Amino acid sequence: MDISLSEKLKKIVLLVLDVDGVLTDGKIIIDDLGNESKNFHVRDGHGLRLLMRGGVDVMLLTGRTSKVVKHRADELGIRDVYQGAKDKAPMLEEILGERGLSGECIAYVGDDVVDIPVFRMVGFSAAVADAPEYVRAQADYVTEKGGGAGAVREICDMIMGAQGAWSEVRARYGMDAGG
């Protein structure tokens, strides 16, 4: 990992995620009754749980409003869920002010043009691999995986690695005991 990237990741205390196109592949399934479904990657969820156990908070900040998102957040233990955020940067600025956090300790993962203003206000920004080129060009990092396909886990692993949290994960899962 690049040293300057690692230095940015060491400071992270809050990971903020867009949902559609980041935690999901961006597809929205709506049935005849209007019920919405989304696909979430299980390893992204486990990565978020590991990250939170390591002391990094997670927040969802999405432009759409969906019961599915709230259900997934509850399942993962994510308390901070902001839906219907059409203009994310001012909303995040307000949230950070309320918490007394500076942008340099925030990581943000997005996938579309609405995420670019947020990229500019955080310490570490990432775009998923399948984001448009003009979004990827604005990010500090572009994931190898696409949205809903392990991109979030990739970021979680990077943060945990930079912060030295992998030794605890390795010990917890017996990775240092010959396996």
C-alpha positions in Angstrom: 0.0 0.0 0.0 1.2 3.5 -0.8 2.7 5.2 2.3 0.6 8.4 1.9 -2.6 6.3 1.5 -1.7 4.3 4.6 -1.2 7.5 6.6 -4.6 8.7 5.5 -6.2 5.4 6.5 -4.6 5.4 10.0 -6.6 8.5 10.9 -10.0 7.1 10.0 -12.6 6.9 12.8 -15.7 6.9 10.6 -16.4 5.1 7.3 -19.3 6.7 5.4 -20.8 4.7 2.5 -23.2 5.5 -0.3 -25.6 2.5 -0.7 -26.8 2.0 -4.3 -23.8 1.1 -6.5 -21.5 0.7 -3.5 -23.1 -1.7 -1.0 -25.2 -3.0 -3.9 -24.5 -3.5 -7.6 -26.8 -0.6 -8.3 -29.7 -2.7 -9.5 -33.1 -2.1 -7.9 -35.7 -4.8 -8.2 -39.3 -3.7 -7.8 -42.1 -6.3 -8.0 -45.7 -5.9 -9.1 -46.7 -4.8 -5.6 -44.0 -2.1 -5.4 -41.8 -4.1 -3.0 -38.1 -3.3 -3.5 -35.2 -5.7 -3.3 -31.5 -5.2 -3.4 -28.5 -7.5 -3.4 -25.8 -7.1 -0.7 -22.5 -8.9 -0.7 -22.1 -11.0 2.5 -18.4 -10.3 2.7 -19.0 -6.6 2.6 -21.2 -7.0 5.6 -18.7 -9.1 7.5 -16.0 -6.6 6.7 -18.1 -3.8 8.2 -18.7 -5.8 11.3 -15.0 -6.5 11.7 -14.2 -2.8 11.2 -16.8 -1.7 13.8 -15.4 -4.3 16.3 -12.0 -2.6 15.7 -13.4 0.8 16.7 -14.2 2.4 13.4 -17.8 3.7 13.1 -19.9 3.2 10.0 -22.5 5.5 8.5 -24.8 5.1 5.5 -25.5 8.2 3.5 -27.7 7.6 0.5 -29.8 9.7 -1.9 -32.7 7.2 -2.0 -35.0 6.1 0.7 -35.6 2.4 1.1 -36.8 0.1 3.9 -34.4 -2.5 2.6 -31.4 -0.3 3.5 -32.7 0.2 7.0 -33.2 -3.6 7.4 -29.6 -4.3 6.2 -28.2 -1.6 8.5 -30.1 -3.0 11.5 -28.8 -6.5 10.6 -25.2 -5.2 10.6 -25.5 -3.0 13.7 -25.1 0.3 11.8 -27.0 2.9 13.8 -26.3 5.9 11.6 -28.4 5.8 8.5 -29.2 8.9 6.5 -31.6 8.3 3.6 -33.0 10.8 1.1 -29.8 12.8 1.1 -30.1 14.5 -2.3 -27.2 16.9 -1.5 -24.8 14.8 0.6 -21.9 17.2 1.3 -23.9 19.8 3.4 -25.6 16.9 5.2 -22.3 15.3 6.0 -20.8 18.7 7.1 -23.7 19.1 9.5 -23.3 15.6 10.9 -19.6 16.1 11.4 -20.2 19.4 13.1 -22.6 17.8 15.5 -20.0 15.1 16.3 -17.1 17.4 16.4 -15.2 15.5 13.7 -12.9 16.9 11.1 -13.0 15.6 7.5 -9.5 14.2 7.7 -10.7 11.3 10.0 -13.5 10.3 7.6 -13.4 7.8 4.7 -16.1 7.9 2.1 -16.9 5.4 -0.7 -19.1 6.4 -3.6 -19.9 5.6 -7.2 -21.5 8.6 -8.9 -21.3 12.3 -9.6 -23.3 13.2 -6.5 -20.4 11.7 -4.4 -17.7 13.9 -5.8 -18.4 16.9 -3.5 -18.1 14.5 -0.5 -14.8 13.2 -1.9 -13.4 16.7 -1.5 -14.3 17.1 2.1 -12.9 13.8 3.6 -9.5 12.5 4.4 -9.8 9.4 2.2 -12.2 8.9 -0.7 -12.7 5.8 -2.7 -14.7 5.0 -5.9 -15.8 1.5 -6.7 -14.3 -0.1 -9.8 -17.4 0.2 -11.9 -18.0 3.9 -11.2 -17.8 6.2 -14.2 -14.3 7.2 -15.1 -14.9 10.9 -14.2 -15.9 9.7 -10.7 -12.9 7.4 -10.4 -10.6 10.2 -11.4 -11.7 12.3 -8.4 -11.1 9.6 -5.8 -7.9 8.9 -3.7 -8.4 5.2 -4.4 -10.3 3.0 -6.9 -11.3 -0.4 -5.6 -10.5 -3.6 -7.6 -14.0 -4.9 -7.0 -17.2 -3.4 -8.2 -20.1 -2.1 -6.1 -22.0 -4.9 -4.4 -19.2 -7.3 -5.3 -16.7 -6.9 -2.5 -15.6 -3.3 -2.9 -16.6 -2.3 0.6 -14.8 -5.3 2.1 -11.7 -4.2 0.2 -11.9 -0.8 1.9 -12.5 -2.3 5.3 -9.5 -4.6 5.0 -7.3 -1.6 3.9 -8.4 0.5 6.9 -7.9 -2.4 9.3 -4.5 -3.2 7.8 -3.3 0.4 8.1 -4.5 0.7 11.6 -2.9 -2.6 12.7 -6.2 -4.3 13.5 -5.5 -7.3 11.3 -3.5 -9.0 14.1 -6.7 -9.2 16.3 -8.7 -10.5 13.3 -6.0 -13.1 12.5 -6.0 -14.3 16.2 -9.8 -14.4 16.5 -10.1 -16.7 13.4 -7.0 -18.8 14.1 -5.2 -17.5 11.1 -1.8 -17.6 12.9 -2.2 -21.1 14.1 -1.0 -22.9 11.0 -3.9 -22.0 8.9 
